[in-house]
Amino acid sequence: MKAAAGTGEQGIGAATALVARLREHLAEATHAMARACAPEGRLSSKLLDRVQVPAFELAHAAAELLATRVAFESLHPASSPLDARLALLFAAEAMLSVGGRLDAVFLEFGIDAAPLHALARSAAAIALRRETLGIDALDATGRMVATTQSALGPVPMADDVAMAQEAFRRFAAEVVAPMAEEIHRQDLTVPETLLGPLREMGVFGLAIPQAYGGSAPETGHGNPLMIAVTETLSEASLAAAGSLITRPEILSRALIAGGTPAQKAAWLPRIAAGEPLCAIAITEPDHGSDVAGLSLKASPTDGGWLLDGAKTWCTFAGKAGLIMVVARTDPDRTMGHKGLSVLLVEKPSTEAHAFDIAQEGGGRLRGKAIPTIGYRGMHSFDLSFENFFVPDRCVIGEAQGLGQGFYFTMAGMTGGRMQTAARATGVMRAALDAAVRYAGDRKVFGAPLIDCPLTSSKIARMAARFAACRQLTYAVGAMLDQGRGRMEASLVKLFACRSAELVTREALQIHGGMGYAEETPVSRYFVDARVLSIFEGAEETLALKVVARTLLEEALT
């Protein structure tokens, strides 16, 4: 057994060639599935639903290969030996994972898998696995991770973004982190002692153009800054800090996409200032990620609309003073997503876990927090609307915005998915750092836990996955600023959120029994990470309805 020897340019070149060949097999699988699901040249939703299992595998394979490509592209002559090791380690693991996923797709659609299997058995692939996944190689990489003073997964960052990240890092360490455990364990609402300074630091205006009081440039979305801030705050606390940005991110982008000039002028500066705080009401008891099937009814009345129905999983609805509600303004259910509009509901802010708002005209809005295993601090609410009046001026786009709610919502969700990937990287960094510290401090059988090859190998794998996720998140953010990358935003959300579950799970496991104790922060990282694959587009819906469908449609063109 020997340590990795192929981490230089030659090793990177050989691994890059292997991944390129695997991408060819992905394209082969995609075309075969597209043909099977489009016998008349257009995708059949019915046929696509029948192949959900291989479609799910296809989507995850595409995400892992994109992450691998970006990991290699992130290397440069000044990259450290550890950066190269982590990129190669991730590539080796991704090839094993993607090979298995594609094997299932090949089997389903009758594709000859012999070339795919031959690639896995090739001398180059075996050498890559030996040099990265061998016992000595993993142990060496894990020890390098444990002793490095450099940031893992380095990304190019403008000076102003780096300065902002450092300011938020200090705030997160000095203010957020000391309060995070109490907020989580006591199920408290995010206090004003956190919200006030974050307002002053401009955290709620990261997606809002400077002309409206935010920090985003007039062209592009300012994604690098949003990602850097989100990642840093989420490292201290996902629920009490890192997720505060998501709701204004979604609502402001919906307003920018469809709001009238008067609406933008009225709302965007206030949202940027964090007064009011925002919540998003999309999900319904019978409709989760199926936005087109939403049924909360908005009936026209003199001067506005009356809302009737229920919403659920509306995060921060109590503290929020403004709720973005997606409602059905066209009673014809056959209109599907074309019958939806976005209404802005104003309400008093409260830190209570339940509220009951009565309007003078008889309308009512009730809310009750849903108990959850993690992601505490913001609280997700069940909402009930009864003849609740919303004026015409609070319909995004006013008359021209009727029936456009689905498109305005999707404009916001792209930013929300990008922000969620950044949240995942922040939680992963916290978990990895905690695991490294504990493995160095904890003694078992008279020696530090890090001296156990199984522990060091886990840390190596966790670090490789984290680095790949971080680099992919920043790369896709840059693509979105250039007007590209909408599908890639779904890919990175899919990949990073699943990865956060894996990394936090291993971090908890390294802590042993202490990892299961609430007094240890890693237990919070684990339960918080679990929600990431559920909200802002559930993993299954994202993989099937967005990623796989897009891949298949592109294959047909």
Number of C-alpha atoms within 10 A of each C-alpha: 9 11 17 24 15 20 22 12 12 11 20 20 13 16 25 18 13 20 22 14 14 21 18 12 20 24 17 16 25 26 18 19 24 24 17 17 21 17 11 9 13 14 18 14 12 9 13 22 13 11 17 16 15 24 27 21 22 27 27 24 25 22 24 25 21 19 29 29 18 20 26 22 13 20 17 11 6 7 11 12 12 20 25 23 27 30 29 28 27 27 30 24 20 20 24 13 17 24 21 16 20 24 21 17 25 22 13 15 15 10 13 11 16 10 10 19 13 11 18 18 12 12 10 16 20 13 20 27 20 21 25 30 23 18 17 18 22 28 25 21 26 28 20 17 25 21 10 10 8 11 11 19 22 17 16 11 14 10 9 10 17 16 13 14 22 15 14 22 20 13 19 24 15 12 15 24 19 13 19 23 20 13 21 23 14 10 19 18 21 23 15 11 11 16 18 11 13 18 17 11 15 15 25 30 27 27 29 27 22 15 13 19 18 21 21 21 16 12 10 15 23 21 25 24 24 28 25 24 29 30 31 29 30 29 27 29 32 29 23 27 27 27 24 26 25 26 25 29 26 27 32 28 25 25 23 21 18 24 23 19 11 10 18 19 14 12 19 26 21 18 25 27 19 24 15 20 24 31 29 24 24 23 23 22 13 13 15 19 21 15 19 17 19 24 25 22 21 25 17 16 12 9 10 16 21 19 26 22 18 22 27 22 21 26 25 28 32 29 23 23 19 24 24 26 24 27 27 29 25 20 13 10 16 10 14 17 20 19 23 32 26 31 28 22 20 15 16 12 17 15 19 14 21 16 18 11 13 12 11 7 9 10 17 18 21 16 23 20 22 15 13 13 12 21 26 26 26 29 27 23 25 21 22 19 20 16 19 21 26 21 17 18 16 19 27 27 28 19 11 12 19 19 22 18 28 21 19 26 26 16 21 23 23 24 29 27 25 28 29 31 34 34 34 32 29 29 31 34 26 22 28 25 18 21 28 23 14 17 23 17 13 14 13 12 6 7 12 14 21 27 16 13 17 16 22 25 23 21 30 29 21 28 27 28 29 27 26 30 30 27 24 31 33 26 24 24 29 18 17 23 16 12 11 13 17 18 17 23 27 27 30 28 32 28 27 30 27 21 24 32 23 17 28 29 21 23 30 25 18 24 22 11 10 15 21 16 14 13 13 16 22 29 22 28 30 25 18 24 27 20 19 27 24 18 16 22 23 16 21 18 16 23 24 22 19 17 25 28 19 15 20 25 17 12 16 15 7
